[in-house]
């Protein structure tokens, strides 16, 4: 069985980008074939349901 080294990182103070609904997006370490992000919805905010054409989200 092959092993994959995992990395850790500190969440950035400033977001890397903003989602269309205003959610703050901060990138986390990425692996081949997948990635993760940290999302923050501002106080009193709500997220909007979307359907992506080219990616899948969990």
Steps between C-alpha positions, in 0.01 A plus 500: 500500500644840404512782751415865441662767711249747637584859575350752738472876477378799695175650379577836343375816670365631170291288262658377177178576316130567555226266383210651302287497819766693696646202688870541577708222341845404631697232319635204697764249386421320176569143391498356151138448407346708778519800725333659802413855593394675819179700452366771729157655473485849654274544805139526390587369153362197320640284223332440169454158345689461172559222250846469352553369148864395529574418867342310788472618860448312823 
